[in-house]
Amino acid sequence: MNDIRNIVILTGAGISAESGLRTFRAEDGLWEDHPVEEVATPQGFRRDPDLVQRFYDERRSGILAAQPNPAHDALARLDRAWDGELLIVTQNIDDLHERAGAARVLHMHGEGLSAWCTVCDARHSWTGTLRDNPPCPSCGQAALRPDIVWFGEMPYRMDEIFAALSRADLFVSIGTSGAVYPAAGFVQGAKEAGAATLELNLERSQGSHWFDETRLGPASMLVPQWVE
Ligand SMILES: CC(C)NC(=O)[C@H](Cc1c[nH]c2ccccc12)NC(=O)[C@H](CCCC/N=C(/NCCC(=O)O)S[C@H]1O[C@H](COP(=O)(O)OP(=O)(O)OC[C@H]2O[C@@H](n3cnc4c(N)ncnc43)[C@H](O)[C@@H]2O)[C@@H](O)[C@H]1O)NC(=O)OCc1ccccc1
């Protein structure tokens, strides 16, 4: 770690699995009983907004009931101690990184505890439900949707992510299957920028061959070991 200054860490559903939040592609994964095109696309929302609002209302209450696990805690310790550049880019919509105390976190696919008004474009932290179409606290219109990046929509703050990847000396991927782009392509970008690449995952991901090193096991064990 001595010549490492700038670190980019990508996290996926696997880092929150041991906090009781379901992953997407496991046999009991979220997408199993909710076809992704129905609940995580703008077309699905237009077709059946009530179904989508219920899906995310459920996810929101699950997030509120969950607690950070040792993997989140270890990354928060690293974030506090690291005086070089560090960015935790998460695909997760939960707030467990922040609740563990991490500050340098970027939610590229949005946040479950946030509502977005499609009329006045305001965003509001939200812990209640949206299925009953509450009015937007800013403009009063009943036009709130989950502040989530759905398939076919552009992920958030991509310019900041690419800038950090271009400066990275080390890219670490934790708990992600590497099935969804553009996140699944970050390891290539980091490698081209000359970064060392490390994967910490329960099983090899679709992009494993891009990593210099892959360590297999539960995040709650692998991440504290790597940070210490
Ligand atoms: C299916 C896939 C092929 N499709 C895509 O990638 C699409 C289309 C596409 C774009 N470019 C491409 C290139 C090639 C092919 C397709 C595409 N991408 C998009 O649509 C993206 C947007 C994608 C974002 C969609 N939203 C999500 N989430 C929010 C919703 C929600 O959360 O409900 S994606 C969602 O699924 C993905 C799930 O992946 P993981 O997090 O990895 O979870 P998964 O269950 O798959 O795996 C868990 C892993 O953890 C491991 N694990 C389990 N337990 C543990 C444990 N305990 N410890 C350690 N590891 C563990 C497991 O082994 C496993 O490997 C995450 O990104 C997650 O955020 N948008 C876009 O490209 O916009 C374009 C654009 C360009 C210009 C202008 C306008 C638009």
The ligand as an SDF file (V2000), in Angstrom:
LIG
                    3D

 80 86  0  0  0  0  0  0  0  0999 V2000
  -28.5250   -6.1960  -17.3630 C   0  0  0  0  0  0  0  0  0  0  0  0
  -27.4300   -5.4290  -18.0520 C   0  0  0  0  0  0  0  0  0  0  0  0
  -26.8180   -6.1720  -19.1890 C   0  0  0  0  0  0  0  0  0  0  0  0
  -28.0070   -4.1320  -18.5060 N   0  0  0  0  0  0  0  0  0  0  0  0
  -27.2700   -3.0240  -18.3630 C   0  0  0  0  0  0  0  0  0  0  0  0
  -26.1430   -3.0070  -17.9200 O   0  0  0  0  0  0  0  0  0  0  0  0
  -27.9910   -1.7730  -18.7600 C   0  0  0  0  0  0  0  0  0  0  0  0
  -27.9120   -1.5670  -20.2870 C   0  0  0  0  0  0  0  0  0  0  0  0
  -26.5580   -1.3800  -20.7620 C   0  0  0  0  0  0  0  0  0  0  0  0
  -25.8770   -0.2270  -20.7310 C   0  0  0  0  0  0  0  0  0  0  0  0
  -24.6150   -0.4410  -21.2620 N   0  0  0  0  0  0  0  0  0  0  0  0
  -24.4980   -1.7250  -21.6280 C   0  0  0  0  0  0  0  0  0  0  0  0
  -23.4100   -2.4250  -22.1880 C   0  0  0  0  0  0  0  0  0  0  0  0
  -23.5750   -3.7460  -22.4610 C   0  0  0  0  0  0  0  0  0  0  0  0
  -24.8130   -4.3710  -22.1770 C   0  0  0  0  0  0  0  0  0  0  0  0
  -25.8950   -3.6650  -21.5900 C   0  0  0  0  0  0  0  0  0  0  0  0
  -25.7190   -2.3510  -21.3160 C   0  0  0  0  0  0  0  0  0  0  0  0
  -27.4400   -0.6250  -18.0320 N   0  0  0  0  0  0  0  0  0  0  0  0
  -28.2660    0.4460  -17.8290 C   0  0  0  0  0  0  0  0  0  0  0  0
  -29.4060    0.5160  -18.2400 O   0  0  0  0  0  0  0  0  0  0  0  0
  -27.6520    1.6100  -17.0670 C   0  0  0  0  0  0  0  0  0  0  0  0
  -28.3020    1.7840  -15.6760 C   0  0  0  0  0  0  0  0  0  0  0  0
  -28.1530    0.6050  -14.8490 C   0  0  0  0  0  0  0  0  0  0  0  0
  -28.6520    0.9200  -13.4310 C   0  0  0  0  0  0  0  0  0  0  0  0
  -29.9440    0.1870  -13.1360 C   0  0  0  0  0  0  0  0  0  0  0  0
  -30.2800    0.2940  -11.6960 N   0  0  0  0  0  0  0  0  0  0  0  0
  -29.8400   -0.5350  -10.7750 C   0  0  0  0  0  0  0  0  0  0  0  0
  -30.1270   -0.3500   -9.4420 N   0  0  0  0  0  0  0  0  0  0  0  0
  -31.0950    0.6530   -9.0570 C   0  0  0  0  0  0  0  0  0  0  0  0
  -32.4030    0.0080   -8.9730 C   0  0  0  0  0  0  0  0  0  0  0  0
  -32.5590   -0.8240   -7.7320 C   0  0  0  0  0  0  0  0  0  0  0  0
  -31.6060   -0.9820   -6.9580 O   0  0  0  0  0  0  0  0  0  0  0  0
  -33.6950   -1.2800   -7.5940 O   0  0  0  0  0  0  0  0  0  0  0  0
  -28.8170   -1.8550  -11.2170 S   0  0  0  0  0  0  0  0  0  0  0  0
  -28.8580   -2.9090   -9.8360 C   0  0  0  0  0  0  0  0  0  0  0  0
  -28.4690   -4.1640  -10.3550 O   0  0  0  0  0  0  0  0  0  0  0  0
  -27.0860   -4.3220  -10.1730 C   0  0  0  0  0  0  0  0  0  0  0  0
  -26.9830   -5.5470   -9.3320 C   0  0  0  0  0  0  0  0  0  0  0  0
  -25.7330   -5.9440   -9.3250 O   0  0  0  0  0  0  0  0  0  0  0  0
  -24.9490   -6.3000   -7.9500 P   0  0  0  0  0  0  0  0  0  0  0  0
  -25.0450   -5.1470   -7.0070 O   0  0  0  0  0  0  0  0  0  0  0  0
  -23.6540   -6.7790   -8.3850 O   0  0  0  0  0  0  0  0  0  0  0  0
  -25.8440   -7.4810   -7.2910 O   0  0  0  0  0  0  0  0  0  0  0  0
  -25.9590   -9.0020   -7.8040 P   0  0  0  0  0  0  0  0  0  0  0  0
  -27.0810   -9.5880   -7.0260 O   0  0  0  0  0  0  0  0  0  0  0  0
  -25.9890   -9.0830   -9.2780 O   0  0  0  0  0  0  0  0  0  0  0  0
  -24.5640   -9.6730   -7.3360 O   0  0  0  0  0  0  0  0  0  0  0  0
  -24.2470   -9.7230   -5.9720 C   0  0  0  0  0  0  0  0  0  0  0  0
  -22.7950  -10.2090   -5.9170 C   0  0  0  0  0  0  0  0  0  0  0  0
  -22.3880  -10.2150   -4.5450 O   0  0  0  0  0  0  0  0  0  0  0  0
  -21.8230  -11.4650   -4.2190 C   0  0  0  0  0  0  0  0  0  0  0  0
  -22.1540  -11.7160   -2.7980 N   0  0  0  0  0  0  0  0  0  0  0  0
  -23.3450  -12.1600   -2.2860 C   0  0  0  0  0  0  0  0  0  0  0  0
  -23.2630  -12.2090   -0.9180 N   0  0  0  0  0  0  0  0  0  0  0  0
  -21.9970  -11.7780   -0.5890 C   0  0  0  0  0  0  0  0  0  0  0  0
  -21.2900  -11.6080    0.6570 C   0  0  0  0  0  0  0  0  0  0  0  0
  -21.8600  -11.8850    1.8160 N   0  0  0  0  0  0  0  0  0  0  0  0
  -20.0100  -11.1540    0.6170 N   0  0  0  0  0  0  0  0  0  0  0  0
  -19.3990  -10.8680   -0.5890 C   0  0  0  0  0  0  0  0  0  0  0  0
  -20.0220  -10.9880   -1.8160 N   0  0  0  0  0  0  0  0  0  0  0  0
  -21.2940  -11.4390   -1.7950 C   0  0  0  0  0  0  0  0  0  0  0  0
  -22.4360  -12.4820   -5.1650 C   0  0  0  0  0  0  0  0  0  0  0  0
  -21.5030  -13.5290   -5.3660 O   0  0  0  0  0  0  0  0  0  0  0  0
  -22.6200  -11.6460   -6.4470 C   0  0  0  0  0  0  0  0  0  0  0  0
  -21.4490  -11.6830   -7.2550 O   0  0  0  0  0  0  0  0  0  0  0  0
  -26.5510   -3.1560   -9.3670 C   0  0  0  0  0  0  0  0  0  0  0  0
  -25.9750   -2.2390  -10.2410 O   0  0  0  0  0  0  0  0  0  0  0  0
  -27.8270   -2.5850   -8.7660 C   0  0  0  0  0  0  0  0  0  0  0  0
  -27.7110   -1.2280   -8.4980 O   0  0  0  0  0  0  0  0  0  0  0  0
  -27.9570    2.8420  -17.7220 N   0  0  0  0  0  0  0  0  0  0  0  0
  -27.4050    3.1110  -18.9100 C   0  0  0  0  0  0  0  0  0  0  0  0
  -26.6120    2.4000  -19.4540 O   0  0  0  0  0  0  0  0  0  0  0  0
  -27.8280    4.2930  -19.3950 O   0  0  0  0  0  0  0  0  0  0  0  0
  -27.4180    4.4340  -20.7240 C   0  0  0  0  0  0  0  0  0  0  0  0
  -27.5490    5.8200  -21.0260 C   0  0  0  0  0  0  0  0  0  0  0  0
  -26.4720    6.3680  -21.6540 C   0  0  0  0  0  0  0  0  0  0  0  0
  -26.5860    7.6580  -22.0170 C   0  0  0  0  0  0  0  0  0  0  0  0
  -27.7490    8.3820  -21.7050 C   0  0  0  0  0  0  0  0  0  0  0  0
  -28.8250    7.7810  -21.0370 C   0  0  0  0  0  0  0  0  0  0  0  0
  -28.7120    6.4620  -20.6690 C   0  0  0  0  0  0  0  0  0  0  0  0
  1  2  1  0
  2  3  1  0
  2  4  1  0
  4  5  1  0
  5  6  2  0
  5  7  1  0
  7  8  1  0
  7 18  1  0
  8  9  1  0
  9 10  2  0
  9 17  1  0
 10 11  1  0
 11 12  1  0
 12 13  1  0
 12 17  2  0
 13 14  2  0
 14 15  1  0
 15 16  2  0
 16 17  1  0
 18 19  1  0
 19 20  2  0
 19 21  1  0
 21 22  1  0
 21 70  1  0
 22 23  1  0
 23 24  1  0
 24 25  1  0
 25 26  1  0
 26 27  2  0
 27 28  1  0
 27 34  1  0
 28 29  1  0
 29 30  1  0
 30 31  1  0
 31 32  2  0
 31 33  1  0
 34 35  1  0
 35 36  1  0
 35 68  1  0
 36 37  1  0
 37 38  1  0
 37 66  1  0
 38 39  1  0
 39 40  1  0
 40 41  2  0
 40 42  1  0
 40 43  1  0
 43 44  1  0
 44 45  2  0
 44 46  1  0
 44 47  1  0
 47 48  1  0
 48 49  1  0
 49 50  1  0
 49 64  1  0
 50 51  1  0
 51 52  1  0
 51 62  1  0
 52 53  1  0
 52 61  1  0
 53 54  2  0
 54 55  1  0
 55 56  1  0
 55 61  2  0
 56 57  1  0
 56 58  2  0
 58 59  1  0
 59 60  2  0
 60 61  1  0
 62 63  1  0
 62 64  1  0
 64 65  1  0
 66 67  1  0
 66 68  1  0
 68 69  1  0
 70 71  1  0
 71 72  2  0
 71 73  1  0
 73 74  1  0
 74 75  1  0
 75 76  1  0
 75 80  2  0
 76 77  2  0
 77 78  1  0
 78 79  2  0
 79 80  1  0
M  END
$$$$
